[in-house]
Amino acid sequence: EVQEAVKLPALVSSFIHIVNGPLFAGEGILLGLERFKALTCITGIGTAIMLACLASPLGMRLDGILLSMAAFNASEAIMLVWHHVRMGPLRRRREDDVWKDVTVA
């Protein structure tokens, strides 16, 4: 009976650990690039998502609380990857943008 009750929370917890790797790596990259404003915005949005999940009926059970933590981690990881690919200084640039940075002496 106890083993059956623990199956879903254990699966959610293992999913959270898988998502945490890219999340912490992305946070470290933003800290290293000194993009504190972007990291603050991403963390704020992730916190709002987690609080919304906790305020819903989902937050009344253990697996719902773990799912809200998973939503926080997954949303932050997605936003960090999006920032890295689309907005960060290490993004791929079009040739037009690259040539704007080059100054002719």
LINRA-V12690 format. One record per pair of residues at least 12 apart in sequence whose ideal C-beta (glycine too) atoms are under 6 Angstrom apart, sorted by the first residue. I is the first residue (numbers start at 1). GAP is how many residues later the second one is. D is the distance in Angstrom with one decimal. If there is no record, write none. Layout:
i=I gap=GAP d=D
i=I gap=GAP d=D
//
This chain:
i=8 gap=55 d=4.7
i=9 gap=53 d=5.4
i=9 gap=54 d=5.1
i=9 gap=57 d=5.5
i=12 gap=54 d=4.1
i=12 gap=55 d=5.8
i=12 gap=58 d=5.7
i=15 gap=55 d=5.7
i=16 gap=53 d=5.9
i=16 gap=54 d=5.1
i=16 gap=57 d=5.7
i=19 gap=54 d=4.5
i=19 gap=55 d=5.3
i=19 gap=58 d=5.4
i=20 gap=53 d=6.0
i=22 gap=55 d=4.9
i=23 gap=50 d=5.5
i=23 gap=53 d=5.4
i=23 gap=54 d=4.4
i=26 gap=54 d=3.1
i=38 gap=45 d=5.8
i=42 gap=34 d=5.9
i=42 gap=37 d=4.6
i=46 gap=26 d=4.8
i=46 gap=29 d=5.0
i=46 gap=30 d=4.1
i=49 gap=22 d=5.4
i=49 gap=26 d=5.0
i=50 gap=18 d=5.0
i=50 gap=22 d=3.8
i=53 gap=15 d=3.5
i=53 gap=18 d=5.2
i=54 gap=14 d=5.0
//
